[in-house]
């Protein structure tokens, strides 16, 4: 299974994005589909991206020479596992193999900010519904959707999180 976090806005205090899940869709009779969309897909299916929820992260570590305490992970391709979070006391997605970082979770929250007093994350990826730039609502519901999508994968199938910067 593959998840795609596509960042679309980077401000001085936060980064906004959309989280997608790779999905298989039946090819309709007579439909012309690029070969790349069918690579690795079962016969008669194509791969596409299904919107899951909006995301919010703190900004990158350094921008304009200012060091930030909380910061976003670099764009890249990371393994994702679901494990018990001692901080949140529940099973949550954990992004692994992030250079120089550990404990990066996907969890519920409404605000990301470079100021620790104004944020719900110290580098993790928040999920929810964007009601305006830089703020999420319905974060617990969005997290439940993420967890449901992860649970739908075949047993033993790994998960990759691809993080892309916008523009």
C-alpha positions in Angstrom: 0.0 0.0 0.0 1.2 3.5 -0.7 0.1 6.8 0.8 1.0 10.1 -0.8 1.3 13.3 1.2 1.3 16.1 -1.3 2.2 19.5 0.2 0.6 22.4 -1.5 1.3 25.4 0.7 4.3 26.3 2.8 4.0 29.3 5.1 6.4 30.6 7.7 4.5 28.9 10.5 3.1 25.7 8.9 2.9 23.4 5.8 -0.5 22.3 4.4 -1.0 19.2 2.4 -3.4 16.5 1.2 -3.1 12.8 2.0 -4.0 10.3 -0.7 -4.2 6.5 -0.8 -3.2 4.5 -3.9 -6.3 2.7 -5.0 -7.2 0.1 -7.7 -10.1 1.1 -10.0 -11.7 -1.2 -12.7 -11.0 -0.2 -16.2 -14.2 0.4 -18.1 -14.6 -1.3 -21.5 -13.1 0.8 -24.3 -11.3 3.1 -21.8 -7.8 4.1 -22.9 -5.4 4.0 -19.9 -1.7 4.9 -19.9 0.6 1.9 -19.3 2.0 3.5 -16.2 -1.4 3.4 -14.6 -1.7 -0.3 -15.0 1.9 -1.3 -14.0 1.7 -3.8 -11.2 -2.1 -3.7 -11.1 -4.2 -6.8 -11.6 -5.6 -7.4 -15.1 -8.6 -5.1 -15.7 -7.6 -2.5 -13.1 -5.7 0.7 -13.0 -4.0 2.6 -10.2 -5.2 6.0 -9.1 -5.0 8.3 -6.0 -8.0 8.5 -3.6 -8.2 11.6 -1.3 -8.1 10.6 2.4 -7.8 13.9 4.3 -6.0 17.2 4.7 -2.7 17.4 6.6 -0.8 20.1 8.6 2.8 20.1 9.6 5.2 22.6 11.2 7.5 24.4 8.8 11.0 23.1 7.8 13.8 23.3 10.3 15.4 26.4 8.8 13.9 29.1 6.7 15.5 32.5 6.3 18.2 31.5 8.9 15.7 31.0 11.7 15.9 27.7 13.6 12.6 26.1 14.5 12.0 23.7 17.4 9.3 21.8 15.6 9.9 21.0 11.9 8.6 19.0 8.9 10.2 15.9 7.7 12.1 16.1 4.3 10.3 15.1 1.1 11.0 11.4 0.4 9.8 7.9 0.5 9.4 6.3 4.0 8.2 3.0 5.4 5.1 3.5 7.6 4.2 1.1 10.4 1.3 1.1 12.9 2.5 0.7 16.4 1.6 1.6 20.0 2.3 5.2 20.9 3.2 5.6 24.6 2.5 9.4 24.4 -1.0 8.9 22.9 -1.7 5.5 24.5 -3.1 4.0 21.3 -2.0 2.5 18.0 -0.9 5.1 15.5 1.0 5.3 12.2 4.7 5.8 12.7 7.0 7.2 9.9 10.3 5.4 10.1 13.8 5.9 8.6 13.5 9.7 8.7 17.0 11.1 8.6 18.0 12.4 12.1 14.5 12.0 13.5 12.4 9.4 15.4 8.9 9.2 16.8 7.2 10.9 13.8 3.6 9.9 14.0 0.4 10.6 12.0 -2.1 11.8 14.6 -5.1 14.1 15.3 -4.6 17.8 15.9 -5.8 21.2 14.8 -2.8 23.5 14.8 0.8 23.4 13.5 3.1 26.3 14.3 6.8 26.9 14.8 6.0 28.3 18.3 5.7 25.3 20.7 3.0 27.1 22.7 0.8 27.4 19.6 1.0 23.9 18.1 -0.4 20.4 18.4 2.7 18.8 16.9 6.4 18.9 17.4 7.2 17.5 14.0 4.4 14.9 13.4 1.9 15.0 10.6 -1.6 16.2 11.7 -4.7 15.0 9.8 -8.1 16.5 9.6 -10.3 18.7 7.4 -8.9 22.1 6.4 -11.4 24.8 7.3 -8.9 27.5 6.4 -5.2 27.7 5.6 -3.2 26.5 8.6 -6.0 25.0 10.7 -7.8 21.6 10.7 -11.1 20.5 12.1 -12.6 17.0 12.5 -9.1 15.6 13.2 -10.3 12.6 15.2 -12.6 11.6 12.4 -9.9 12.0 9.8 -7.5 9.9 11.9 -10.2 7.2 12.1 -10.4 7.2 8.3 -6.7 6.9 8.0 -6.6 4.0 10.4 -9.5 2.3 8.5 -7.7 2.7 5.2 -4.5 1.2 6.7 -6.6 -1.7 8.1 -8.1 -2.5 4.7 -4.7 -3.6 3.2 -4.0 -7.3 2.9 -2.4 -8.8 6.0 1.4 -8.6 5.8 1.4 -5.9 3.1 3.8 -3.1 3.9 3.0 0.6 3.7 5.1 3.4 2.1 4.5 7.1 2.7 5.7 9.3 -0.2 6.1 12.9 0.8 6.2 15.5 -2.0 6.8 19.2 -1.8 4.4 21.3 -3.9 5.0 23.5 -6.9 
